[in-house]
Amino acid sequence: MKTLFHLFLLFTSSLLFTQVSTDSNLYKTILSQDSLLFNVGFNTCDMHQFENLLSDTFEFFHDKDGVSNKKEFLFNLRNGLCKNPTEYQSRRELLPESSKVFPLYKNNKLYGAIQIGVHQFYETMPPRKEVFASSAKFTHVWQLENEVWKLSRSLSYDHQEKLANIPQYSLFDDDKAIEKWLLESNVPTLGLGIIDKGKLKQIKVFGELKKGTSAPYNTLFNVASLTKPITAIVTLKLISLGKWNLDEPLYKYWIDPDISKSPNLKKLTTRYILSHQTGFPNWRYMNDSGKLDFKFTPGTKYQYSGEGFEYLKKALEIKFKKTLDELAKELVFEPLQMNDTEFYWSKKTDESRFAIGYNPDGVAYETFKNKTVSAADDLLTTIEDYGTFLVSVMNNDGLSKSVFDEMTTNQVATKTGKYFGLGFEIYDLGNGEIALSHGGSDKGVQTIVFIFPKSKKGILIFTNVDDGYKVYEKLLLHYLGENGKKIIEIETK
């Protein structure tokens, strides 16, 4: 009982220490020891490896089989699981995201570490078929003995005859761990929205707006090109109402002087703008002439273009004698009560809630306060507002079936497994599942969203730093699971 009491004190007191980063030398060292213990020792029944790694004072506590010391533990292993490894074999698999390491100090000197986590066990029996056996939590106490790492205590408990739920033990369920991860990644502010069962279920904002000022739940973000899906849905709603035509040439409403004499003018339609097949450059200032032109015949291939959306804005405003801002308020913002969403900075913009943009070195950019409406860029919004908008899109709110089908149909391929529909990129994930997506990127802005019309799930990720995309992969894998993995595979092909 004395040993158990000391072990309890050791374990609980460790939680007062700061969990080390997965990039730290201590974490890597302990995970290396873990690998030697299980991947080399347990999984291959290498008894010599166990003898070397276990402290002479080693004690093992198991919720099913009681307590044993080093001699008893090795005897039981040698005459149990490892008695005949050619006929029967057990394999342990660590769930990486569950593993946490806490340092142990005495007189400010590191003497050990506590590792906690979840592992799963698989058994192989004749005819050499591996099957899942159980999952369990574990706590290991590693100590430095003459500068050599040894396992002195091991607890294995909460054994379950079912696969462990990885997210349950992930850093994403620990707000303090997320804050630390963001700090280590030099991401000042992260806005996160989770959609499940067709509803916005979770909204979280992490980090600081500026030093010492925590980012609030309703932080305002510049979301850059996430402006385009708003413009697209305004247009698609007008089409659903029979007030606009997807394939009508736009020269009937607006002709930009730069292309007034181009033979391609009469081929430019809303379909080609929303699917980025206009032939326009992204922005005309990228041309040496500074003028708008066609790089190819509209509808023949893909080229991302903000100019196309600005062109559409002009045509809509002339046709309806309303600004894009007014049309958006009427068709999207007011019906969805998106009270914190604006195309431009105004008197009602609460600057105290705005996430200032930063470069990768932590230097703040001067905030660009646009005073005019852009159809393609610089929307101001919150996770709650934009998440509400995405839910309405996913649930086909205000679009006719034919228009929704057009929106979610591959209009043009952008790479293998990825296409542009109308206003959204489309990832083909197989088995009838698609993801609708769009991103935004500007100085001090990296944002991305995904929604899944079939499974009614989704995620929003807003960051305020040039390289905020570096947090995307972990977030997608955690919250989207297999679909997140497929998206990453498509992007990295």
C-alpha positions as CSV (number, residue, x, y, z in Angstrom):
1,M,0.0,0.0,0.0
2,K,2.9,2.3,0.7
3,T,4.2,1.8,-2.8
4,L,0.8,2.4,-4.3
5,F,0.4,5.6,-2.3
6,H,3.8,6.9,-3.4
7,L,3.0,6.1,-6.9
8,F,-0.3,7.9,-6.7
9,L,1.4,11.0,-5.3
10,L,4.0,10.8,-8.1
11,F,1.3,10.5,-10.7
12,T,-1.0,13.2,-9.5
13,S,1.8,15.7,-8.7
14,S,3.1,15.3,-12.3
15,L,-0.1,16.9,-13.6
16,L,1.0,20.1,-11.9
17,F,3.9,20.2,-14.4
18,T,3.6,21.6,-17.9
19,Q,3.0,18.9,-20.5
20,V,6.0,19.0,-22.9
21,S,5.7,19.7,-26.6
22,T,5.7,16.9,-29.1
23,D,8.7,18.6,-30.7
24,S,10.7,18.7,-27.4
25,N,13.7,16.5,-26.9
26,L,12.2,14.9,-23.8
27,Y,9.0,13.9,-25.7
28,K,11.1,12.4,-28.5
29,T,13.3,10.5,-26.0
30,I,10.3,9.0,-24.1
31,L,8.6,8.0,-27.3
32,S,11.9,6.4,-28.4
33,Q,12.0,4.4,-25.2
34,D,8.3,3.5,-25.7
35,S,9.1,2.2,-29.2
36,L,12.0,0.1,-27.9
37,L,9.8,-1.3,-25.1
38,F,6.9,-2.3,-27.4
39,N,7.8,-2.3,-31.1
40,V,11.1,-4.1,-30.4
41,G,10.4,-5.8,-27.1
42,F,6.7,-6.6,-26.7
43,N,5.7,-7.0,-30.4
44,T,8.6,-9.4,-31.1
45,C,8.9,-11.0,-27.6
46,D,12.5,-9.8,-27.3
47,M,13.0,-10.6,-23.6
48,H,16.5,-9.2,-23.6
49,Q,15.1,-5.8,-24.5
50,F,12.7,-5.9,-21.6
51,E,15.4,-6.8,-19.1
52,N,17.5,-3.8,-20.3
53,L,14.6,-1.3,-20.2
54,L,13.0,-2.3,-16.9
55,S,14.4,-0.9,-13.7
56,D,15.4,-3.4,-11.0
57,T,12.7,-1.7,-8.9
58,F,10.1,-2.1,-11.6
59,E,6.5,-2.6,-10.5
60,F,3.5,-3.4,-12.9
61,F,-0.1,-2.6,-11.9
62,H,-2.8,-4.2,-14.1
63,D,-6.5,-3.8,-13.6
64,K,-7.2,-7.4,-14.4
65,D,-4.1,-9.3,-13.3
66,G,-2.9,-7.5,-10.1
67,V,0.6,-6.3,-9.1
68,S,3.9,-7.8,-10.1
69,N,7.6,-6.9,-9.7
70,K,10.2,-7.2,-12.5
71,K,11.0,-10.9,-11.9
72,E,7.3,-11.8,-11.8
73,F,6.5,-9.7,-14.8
74,L,9.2,-11.2,-17.0
75,F,8.3,-14.7,-15.9
76,N,4.6,-14.2,-16.7
77,L,5.5,-12.7,-20.1
78,R,7.9,-15.4,-21.0
79,N,5.5,-18.2,-20.1
80,G,2.3,-16.4,-21.3
81,L,2.2,-14.2,-24.3
82,C,5.7,-15.1,-25.4
83,K,5.6,-18.8,-24.7
84,N,5.1,-19.7,-28.4
85,P,5.3,-16.6,-30.6
86,T,5.3,-18.6,-33.8
87,E,1.7,-19.8,-33.1
88,Y,0.3,-16.9,-31.1
89,Q,1.4,-13.3,-31.1
90,S,0.2,-10.1,-29.5
91,R,0.9,-6.6,-31.0
92,R,0.6,-3.3,-29.2
93,E,-0.2,-0.1,-31.1
94,L,0.2,3.3,-29.5
95,L,-2.4,5.9,-30.4
96,P,0.0,8.8,-31.1
97,E,-2.3,11.7,-30.4
98,S,-3.1,10.2,-27.0
99,S,0.5,10.2,-25.8
100,K,1.5,13.0,-23.3
101,V,4.7,13.4,-21.5
102,F,5.2,15.4,-18.2
103,P,8.7,16.1,-16.8
104,L,9.7,15.2,-13.2
105,Y,12.2,17.5,-11.4
106,K,14.0,17.4,-8.1
107,N,16.0,20.5,-7.0
108,N,15.4,21.8,-10.5
109,K,17.1,18.8,-12.1
110,L,15.3,16.4,-14.4
111,Y,15.1,12.9,-12.9
112,G,12.3,11.3,-14.8
113,A,9.1,11.7,-16.8
114,I,5.5,10.4,-16.7
115,Q,4.0,9.2,-20.0
116,I,0.3,8.7,-20.3
117,G,-1.7,7.5,-23.2
118,V,-3.9,4.9,-24.9
119,H,-2.8,1.8,-26.6
120,Q,-4.6,-1.0,-28.5
121,F,-3.7,-4.7,-28.7
122,Y,-4.1,-7.0,-31.6
123,E,-3.8,-10.8,-31.5
124,T,-2.6,-13.2,-34.2
125,M,-3.6,-16.8,-34.1
126,P,-3.7,-19.7,-36.6
127,P,-4.2,-19.2,-39.5
128,R,-2.2,-16.1,-39.0
129,K,-5.1,-13.7,-38.9
130,E,-4.8,-10.6,-36.8
131,V,-7.8,-9.4,-34.8
132,F,-8.4,-6.6,-32.4
133,A,-8.2,-7.7,-28.7
134,S,-8.6,-4.7,-26.4
135,S,-7.7,-1.1,-25.7
136,A,-6.4,0.4,-22.5
137,K,-5.1,3.5,-20.9
138,F,-1.5,3.4,-19.5
139,T,0.7,5.4,-17.2
140,H,4.5,4.9,-17.3
141,V,7.0,6.4,-14.9
142,W,10.4,6.6,-16.6
143,Q,13.5,7.5,-14.4
144,L,17.1,8.3,-15.1
145,E,19.3,5.7,-13.4
146,N,23.0,6.6,-13.9
147,E,22.0,8.7,-16.9
148,V,20.1,5.8,-18.5
149,W,16.3,5.8,-18.9
150,K,14.6,3.0,-17.2
151,L,10.9,2.1,-16.7
152,S,10.2,2.0,-13.0
153,R,6.4,1.9,-12.8
154,S,3.8,0.8,-15.3
155,L,0.0,1.0,-14.9
156,S,-2.4,-0.6,-17.4
157,Y,-6.0,0.1,-16.8
158,D,-9.5,0.7,-18.2
159,H,-9.3,-2.2,-20.6
160,Q,-12.1,-2.2,-23.1
161,E,-13.1,-4.8,-25.7
162,K,-13.5,-2.1,-28.3
163,L,-11.3,0.3,-30.2
164,A,-10.3,3.3,-28.4
165,N,-11.8,6.7,-29.4
166,I,-8.7,8.7,-30.5
167,P,-10.4,12.1,-30.3
168,Q,-11.3,11.5,-26.7
169,Y,-7.6,11.7,-25.8
170,S,-6.5,14.3,-28.3
171,L,-5.0,17.7,-27.6
172,F,-8.0,19.1,-29.4
173,D,-10.1,18.3,-26.3
174,D,-7.7,20.3,-24.1
175,D,-8.0,24.1,-24.6
176,K,-4.8,24.8,-22.8
177,A,-3.0,22.3,-24.9
178,I,-4.4,24.0,-28.1
179,E,-3.3,27.4,-26.8
180,K,0.2,26.0,-26.2
181,W,0.3,24.3,-29.7
182,L,-0.7,27.6,-31.3
183,L,2.0,29.5,-29.4
184,E,4.6,27.0,-30.5
185,S,3.3,27.2,-34.1
186,N,3.4,31.1,-34.0
187,V,-0.3,31.3,-34.8
188,P,-1.7,34.3,-32.9
189,T,-5.4,33.6,-33.4
190,L,-7.4,30.5,-34.4
191,G,-11.1,30.5,-35.1
192,L,-12.6,27.0,-35.2
193,G,-16.2,26.0,-36.1
194,I,-17.5,22.4,-36.2
195,I,-20.7,21.4,-38.1
196,D,-22.4,18.1,-37.3
197,K,-25.8,16.7,-38.2
198,G,-26.5,19.8,-40.3
199,K,-26.0,22.2,-37.4
200,L,-23.2,24.5,-36.2
201,K,-22.3,22.5,-33.0
202,Q,-19.1,24.1,-31.8
203,I,-17.5,27.5,-32.0
204,K,-14.1,28.1,-30.4
205,V,-11.6,31.0,-30.8
206,F,-8.1,30.6,-29.4
207,G,-5.1,32.9,-28.9
208,E,-4.8,36.6,-28.6
209,L,-5.8,39.6,-30.6
210,K,-2.8,41.4,-29.3
211,K,-0.4,40.8,-26.4
212,G,-2.4,40.3,-23.2
213,T,-5.8,40.5,-24.9
214,S,-7.5,37.1,-25.4
215,A,-9.4,36.6,-28.6
216,P,-13.2,36.6,-27.9
217,Y,-15.8,34.1,-29.0
218,N,-17.0,36.6,-31.6
219,T,-13.6,37.7,-33.0
220,L,-13.9,39.4,-36.3
221,F,-11.7,38.0,-39.1
222,N,-10.8,39.2,-42.5
223,V,-11.5,36.0,-44.5
224,A,-10.1,37.1,-47.8
225,S,-11.4,35.0,-50.7
226,L,-14.1,33.4,-48.5
227,T,-16.0,36.4,-49.8
228,K,-16.5,34.6,-53.1
229,P,-18.9,32.0,-51.8
230,I,-21.1,34.7,-50.4
231,T,-21.2,36.4,-53.9
232,A,-21.8,33.0,-55.5
233,I,-24.8,32.2,-53.2
234,V,-26.3,35.6,-53.7
235,T,-26.2,35.0,-57.5
236,L,-27.4,31.4,-57.2
237,K,-30.4,32.5,-55.1
238,L,-31.3,35.1,-57.8
239,I,-31.1,32.3,-60.4
240,S,-33.3,30.1,-58.2
241,L,-35.9,32.9,-58.1
242,G,-35.9,33.2,-61.9
243,K,-34.4,36.7,-61.8
244,W,-30.9,35.8,-63.3
245,N,-29.7,33.3,-65.9
246,L,-26.7,31.1,-65.3
247,D,-25.7,31.0,-69.0
248,E,-26.8,34.4,-70.3
249,P,-23.9,36.4,-71.7
250,L,-23.0,39.3,-69.3
251,Y,-22.2,41.8,-72.0
252,K,-26.0,42.6,-72.0
253,Y,-25.5,44.3,-68.6
254,W,-21.8,45.3,-68.3
255,I,-18.9,45.7,-70.7
256,D,-15.5,46.5,-69.2
257,P,-13.8,49.0,-71.5
258,D,-10.6,46.9,-71.5
259,I,-12.3,44.0,-73.3
260,S,-14.9,45.9,-75.3
261,K,-13.4,44.8,-78.6
262,S,-12.5,41.2,-77.7
263,P,-14.2,38.4,-79.6
264,N,-14.5,36.5,-76.3
265,L,-16.7,39.2,-74.7
266,K,-20.0,37.6,-75.7
267,K,-18.9,34.2,-74.4
268,L,-18.5,35.4,-70.8
269,T,-21.3,34.0,-68.6
270,T,-22.1,33.6,-64.9
271,R,-21.4,29.9,-65.1
272,Y,-17.8,30.5,-66.2
273,I,-17.2,33.2,-63.6
274,L,-18.5,31.0,-60.7
275,S,-16.3,28.1,-61.9
276,H,-13.3,30.2,-62.7
277,Q,-13.3,29.6,-66.5
278,T,-13.4,33.2,-67.6
279,G,-9.9,33.4,-69.1
280,F,-9.2,36.4,-66.9
281,P,-6.0,36.7,-64.8
282,N,-6.6,36.7,-61.1
283,W,-6.2,40.5,-61.1
284,R,-5.5,42.9,-63.9
285,Y,-2.7,44.6,-62.1
286,M,-0.7,41.4,-62.6
287,N,-0.5,42.2,-66.4
288,D,2.3,44.5,-67.5
289,S,-0.4,46.7,-69.1
290,G,-2.4,46.9,-65.9
291,K,-5.5,46.2,-68.1
292,L,-8.0,43.3,-68.1
293,D,-7.7,40.8,-70.9
294,F,-8.6,37.2,-71.8
295,K,-5.8,34.6,-71.5
296,F,-7.9,32.0,-73.2
297,T,-11.5,31.5,-74.5
298,P,-14.0,31.4,-71.7
299,G,-15.2,27.9,-70.8
300,T,-12.1,26.1,-72.2
301,K,-10.1,25.6,-69.0
302,Y,-9.6,26.7,-65.4
303,Q,-7.8,29.8,-64.1
304,Y,-8.7,31.2,-60.7
305,S,-9.8,34.8,-61.0
306,G,-11.0,37.5,-58.6
307,E,-11.6,39.8,-61.7
308,G,-14.4,37.5,-62.7
309,F,-16.3,38.0,-59.5
310,E,-15.8,41.8,-59.7
311,Y,-17.2,41.6,-63.3
312,L,-20.2,39.7,-62.0
313,K,-20.8,42.3,-59.3
314,K,-21.0,45.1,-61.9
315,A,-23.5,43.2,-64.0
316,L,-25.7,42.3,-61.0
317,E,-25.7,45.9,-59.7
318,I,-26.6,47.3,-63.1
319,K,-29.4,44.8,-63.6
320,F,-31.0,45.1,-60.1
321,K,-30.1,48.7,-59.4
322,K,-28.8,47.7,-56.0
323,T,-25.3,47.3,-54.6
324,L,-23.9,43.8,-54.0
325,D,-24.0,44.7,-50.3
326,E,-27.7,45.4,-50.5
327,L,-28.4,42.2,-52.4
328,A,-26.4,40.2,-49.9
329,K,-28.2,41.8,-46.9
330,E,-31.6,41.0,-48.5
331,L,-30.8,37.4,-49.6
332,V,-28.3,36.1,-47.1
333,F,-27.2,38.3,-44.2
334,E,-30.6,39.4,-42.8
335,P,-32.4,36.1,-43.3
336,L,-29.6,34.2,-41.5
337,Q,-29.1,37.0,-38.9
338,M,-25.4,37.4,-39.9
339,N,-25.2,40.6,-37.9
340,D,-21.4,40.6,-37.7
341,T,-20.7,40.2,-41.4
342,E,-19.7,43.2,-43.6
343,F,-18.1,43.6,-47.0
344,Y,-16.2,46.7,-45.8
345,W,-15.3,48.6,-42.7
346,S,-18.1,50.9,-41.4
347,K,-19.0,52.8,-38.3
348,K,-20.6,49.7,-36.8
349,T,-17.4,47.6,-37.2
350,D,-16.1,46.7,-33.7
351,E,-12.3,47.2,-34.2
352,S,-11.7,45.9,-30.7
353,R,-12.7,42.4,-31.8
354,F,-10.7,42.3,-35.0
355,A,-7.9,39.8,-35.4
356,I,-5.0,41.8,-36.8
357,G,-2.9,40.0,-39.4
358,Y,0.7,38.9,-38.8
359,N,3.7,37.7,-40.8
360,P,5.5,34.4,-39.8
361,D,7.9,36.4,-37.6
362,G,5.1,37.8,-35.4
363,V,5.2,41.3,-36.9
364,A,1.8,42.8,-37.3
365,Y,0.7,44.2,-40.7
366,E,-1.1,47.5,-40.9
367,T,-4.8,46.8,-41.1
368,F,-6.3,47.5,-44.5
369,K,-9.7,49.0,-43.9
370,N,-11.5,48.6,-47.2
371,K,-14.3,51.2,-47.7
372,T,-15.8,49.7,-50.9
373,V,-17.5,46.4,-51.6
374,S,-15.5,43.7,-53.2
375,A,-17.2,40.6,-54.6
376,A,-14.0,38.6,-54.2
377,D,-12.0,39.7,-51.2
378,D,-11.8,41.2,-47.7
379,L,-15.1,40.1,-46.1
380,L,-15.3,40.7,-42.3
381,T,-17.1,38.0,-40.4
382,T,-17.1,35.7,-37.4
383,I,-16.9,31.9,-37.0
384,E,-20.6,31.9,-35.9
385,D,-21.8,34.0,-38.9
386,Y,-19.9,32.2,-41.6
387,G,-20.7,28.8,-40.0
388,T,-24.4,29.7,-40.1
389,F,-24.0,30.6,-43.8
390,L,-22.3,27.3,-44.6
391,V,-25.0,25.3,-42.8
392,S,-27.6,27.1,-44.9
393,V,-25.6,26.2,-48.1
394,M,-25.2,22.5,-47.0
395,N,-28.9,22.2,-46.2
396,N,-29.9,23.8,-49.6
397,D,-31.6,26.8,-48.0
398,G,-33.1,29.1,-50.7
399,L,-31.7,27.3,-53.7
400,S,-33.8,25.3,-56.2
401,K,-32.9,21.6,-56.6
402,S,-31.6,22.2,-60.1
403,V,-29.4,25.1,-59.0
404,F,-28.1,23.2,-56.0
405,D,-27.3,20.3,-58.3
406,E,-25.4,22.6,-60.7
407,M,-23.5,24.1,-57.7
408,T,-22.4,20.6,-56.6
409,T,-21.6,19.3,-60.1
410,N,-18.0,19.3,-61.4
411,Q,-17.7,22.1,-63.9
412,V,-14.0,22.0,-64.5
413,A,-11.1,19.8,-63.1
414,T,-8.3,21.6,-61.2
415,K,-6.3,18.5,-60.3
416,T,-6.9,14.8,-59.8
417,G,-9.9,14.3,-57.5
418,K,-10.5,18.0,-57.3
419,Y,-12.8,20.3,-59.3
420,F,-14.6,23.6,-59.3
421,G,-18.4,23.7,-59.1
422,L,-20.2,26.9,-58.9
423,G,-18.6,29.1,-56.2
424,F,-17.1,26.1,-54.3
425,E,-14.3,23.7,-55.0
426,I,-15.4,20.0,-55.0
427,Y,-13.3,17.1,-53.6
428,D,-14.4,13.7,-54.8
429,L,-13.9,11.5,-51.8
430,G,-15.5,8.3,-53.3
431,N,-18.6,6.4,-52.2
432,G,-20.8,9.3,-53.3
433,E,-19.2,11.6,-50.7
434,I,-18.0,15.1,-51.8
435,A,-16.6,18.0,-49.9
436,L,-17.4,21.6,-50.9
437,S,-14.6,23.9,-50.0
438,H,-13.1,27.3,-50.4
439,G,-10.1,29.0,-48.9
440,G,-8.9,32.6,-48.4
441,S,-5.3,33.9,-48.5
442,D,-4.0,37.4,-48.1
443,K,-1.3,39.2,-46.0
444,G,-2.0,38.0,-42.5
445,V,-4.9,35.8,-43.5
446,Q,-5.2,32.0,-44.0
447,T,-8.7,30.6,-43.9
448,I,-10.4,27.4,-45.2
449,V,-13.8,25.7,-44.9
450,F,-15.2,22.3,-45.8
451,I,-18.8,21.1,-45.8
452,F,-20.1,17.6,-46.6
453,P,-23.7,17.7,-48.0
454,K,-24.1,13.9,-47.7
455,S,-23.0,13.4,-44.1
456,K,-24.0,16.9,-43.0
457,K,-20.6,17.6,-41.4
458,G,-18.2,20.5,-41.8
459,I,-15.3,22.6,-40.4
460,L,-14.2,26.2,-40.5
461,I,-10.6,27.2,-39.8
462,F,-9.7,30.9,-39.6
463,T,-6.2,32.1,-38.8
464,N,-4.5,35.6,-38.9
465,V,-1.0,34.8,-40.0
466,D,0.7,34.3,-43.4
467,D,1.5,30.6,-42.8
468,G,-1.6,29.7,-40.8
469,Y,-2.2,26.8,-43.2
470,K,0.4,24.8,-41.2
471,V,-2.3,24.0,-38.6
472,Y,-4.7,22.7,-41.2
473,E,-3.5,19.1,-41.5
474,K,-3.8,18.2,-37.8
475,L,-7.2,19.9,-37.5
476,L,-8.6,18.1,-40.6
477,L,-7.3,14.7,-39.5
478,H,-8.8,15.1,-36.0
479,Y,-12.2,16.5,-36.9
480,L,-12.8,14.9,-40.3
481,G,-11.1,11.5,-39.8
482,E,-10.9,9.5,-43.0
483,N,-12.4,12.3,-45.1
484,G,-9.7,14.6,-43.8
485,K,-7.1,12.1,-44.8
486,K,-8.5,11.8,-48.3
487,I,-8.5,15.6,-48.7
488,I,-4.9,15.7,-47.7
489,E,-4.0,12.9,-50.1
490,I,-5.7,14.8,-53.0
491,E,-3.8,18.0,-52.1
492,T,-0.4,16.3,-51.8
493,K,-0.6,14.2,-55.0
